[in-house]
């Protein structure tokens, strides 16, 4: 917004955004590590096959490194230092790296799930219907989302819009002011009024 739209963000806004991103990134990495630890600790064979595919040495190990190093550790270290946290280019670069890491996690989650499908095991794929005495799950076929899942996705999009609105309200985005070139008439008028 500063580079292309000509708007100027306050210093406090950059501090809040970079701090929020660093804390969120640390929490995200903790939860992903906890997920790996839980799967490894339980040692369920089908889940261990999926975990080995994503960890270093597996066939999708590049996604692991992209998620943890490029999208996790590097941006966290950039945002950890107060000196680099104030630089807009560093915060923007960190945000792009975090997005790459999250995207790598989603690709890994989807790819490993497709490479090691569990739909042939009970309960299988939900039919999305219920009738007394009729099966609710099928063990073969193709998955199609139900209306409930579409509503969940719609609700998540609405939650994202609410969070964006709250962010604009409380993180100072509502106070964007266009940059005024030095020596312009607007600046001289403000000085005369003061």
C-alpha positions in Angstrom: 0.0 0.0 0.0 2.9 2.4 0.7 4.7 1.6 -2.5 1.9 1.3 -4.9 -1.1 3.2 -3.5 0.8 6.1 -2.1 -0.6 5.6 1.4 1.5 6.0 4.5 1.2 3.5 7.4 2.1 4.6 10.9 5.2 3.2 12.6 3.0 1.7 15.4 1.0 -0.2 12.7 4.1 -1.8 11.3 5.2 -2.8 14.9 1.8 -4.3 15.6 1.6 -6.2 12.3 5.1 -7.6 12.6 4.6 -8.6 16.2 1.3 -10.3 15.4 2.9 -12.2 12.5 5.9 -13.4 14.7 3.6 -14.6 17.5 1.2 -16.3 15.0 4.1 -18.0 13.2 5.5 -19.3 16.5 2.1 -20.7 17.5 1.7 -22.3 14.0 5.1 -23.9 14.1 4.4 -25.3 17.6 1.1 -26.8 16.5 2.6 -28.4 13.4 5.4 -29.8 15.5 2.9 -31.1 18.0 1.0 -32.8 15.2 4.2 -34.6 14.0 5.1 -35.5 17.5 1.6 -37.0 18.2 1.6 -39.1 15.1 5.2 -40.3 15.7 4.4 -41.1 19.4 1.3 -43.1 18.6 3.0 -45.1 15.9 -0.1 -46.0 14.0 1.3 -47.7 10.8 -0.9 -45.9 8.2 -0.2 -42.6 9.8 3.5 -43.3 10.1 3.6 -44.0 6.4 2.1 -40.6 5.7 4.5 -38.9 8.2 7.5 -40.5 6.7 6.5 -39.2 3.3 6.6 -35.6 4.5 9.6 -35.7 6.8 13.2 -35.3 5.6 14.2 -38.4 3.6 10.6 -38.9 2.3 9.4 -38.3 -1.2 7.8 -35.0 -0.3 10.7 -33.7 1.9 11.0 -30.5 -0.2 7.7 -29.4 1.2 8.9 -30.0 4.7 12.0 -27.8 4.2 9.9 -25.1 2.4 7.4 -25.0 5.3 9.8 -25.2 8.2 12.9 -23.3 7.0 11.8 -20.9 4.2 8.3 -20.3 5.6 8.9 -20.7 9.3 12.4 -20.2 10.8 13.7 -17.6 8.4 10.7 -15.2 8.7 10.6 -15.7 12.4 14.2 -14.7 12.8 13.7 -11.7 10.6 10.7 -10.6 12.7 12.4 -11.5 16.0 14.9 -8.6 15.9 13.4 -5.2 16.8 15.7 -3.5 14.3 14.6 -5.5 11.3 10.9 -5.6 12.4 10.6 -1.9 11.7 11.7 -2.2 8.1 8.8 -2.4 5.7 10.6 -4.5 3.1 11.6 -7.0 5.8 8.0 -7.3 7.1 6.7 -7.7 3.5 9.3 -10.3 2.7 8.6 -12.2 5.9 4.9 -12.2 5.0 5.5 -13.6 1.6 7.8 -16.3 3.1 5.1 -17.2 5.7 2.5 -17.5 2.9 4.9 -19.9 1.0 5.3 -22.0 4.1 1.6 -22.2 4.7 1.0 -23.1 1.1 3.7 -25.8 1.3 2.0 -27.3 4.3 -1.4 -27.4 2.5 0.2 -29.0 -0.5 1.9 -31.6 1.7 -1.3 -32.3 3.6 -3.3 -32.8 0.4 -0.7 -34.7 -1.5 0.2 -37.1 1.3 -3.5 -37.6 1.9 -4.0 -38.5 -1.8 -0.9 -40.7 -2.0 -2.0 -42.6 1.1 -5.8 -42.6 1.0 -7.7 -44.1 3.9 -11.2 -44.1 2.2 -11.1 -47.9 1.9 -11.1 -48.2 5.6 -14.2 -47.8 7.8 -16.0 -45.4 8.1 -15.1 -44.4 4.5 -16.7 -41.5 2.6 -19.8 -39.9 4.1 -22.8 -40.1 1.8 -24.2 -37.0 3.5 -27.6 -38.6 4.1 -29.3 -40.6 6.8 -32.0 -43.1 6.5 -32.8 -45.6 9.3 -31.2 -49.0 8.5 -29.3 -47.6 5.4 -25.5 -47.2 5.4 -24.2 -43.7 6.1 -20.7 -44.3 4.7 -19.4 -45.9 1.5 -16.0 -47.5 1.1 -15.6 -47.0 -2.6 -16.4 -44.2 -5.0 -15.5 -40.5 -5.4 -15.8 -37.9 -2.7 -18.2 -35.0 -3.3 -18.6 -32.2 -0.6 -22.0 -32.1 1.1 -24.0 -28.9 1.8 -22.7 -28.8 5.3 -19.1 -28.6 4.1 -20.0 -25.8 1.7 -21.6 -23.9 4.6 -18.4 -24.4 6.6 -16.3 -23.0 3.8 -18.7 -20.0 3.5 -18.5 -19.5 7.3 -14.7 -19.5 7.2 -14.7 -16.9 4.4 -17.1 -14.8 6.5 -14.8 -15.2 9.5 -11.9 -14.0 7.3 -13.9 -10.9 6.3 -14.7 -10.2 9.9 -11.1 -10.5 10.9 -10.0 -8.2 8.0 -12.6 -5.7 9.1 -11.5 -5.8 12.7 -7.9 -5.5 11.5 -8.7 -2.4 9.6 -10.5 -1.0 12.6 -8.0 -1.7 15.4 -4.6 -1.9 13.7 -4.7 1.6 12.3 -5.5 0.9 8.7 -8.5 3.3 8.9 -6.0 6.1 9.5 -4.3 5.9 6.1 -3.3 9.2 4.7 -1.9 9.8 1.2 1.7 11.0 1.1 1.9 14.7 0.5 5.0 15.8 -1.5 7.2 18.3 0.3 6.5 21.9 -0.5 3.1 21.2 -1.9 0.2 23.7 -1.5 -1.6 21.4 1.0 1.4 21.4 3.4 1.7 25.2 3.2 -2.0 25.6 3.9 -1.7 23.4 7.0 1.2 25.4 8.2 -0.7 28.7 7.7 -3.7 27.3 9.6 -1.6 26.2 12.6 
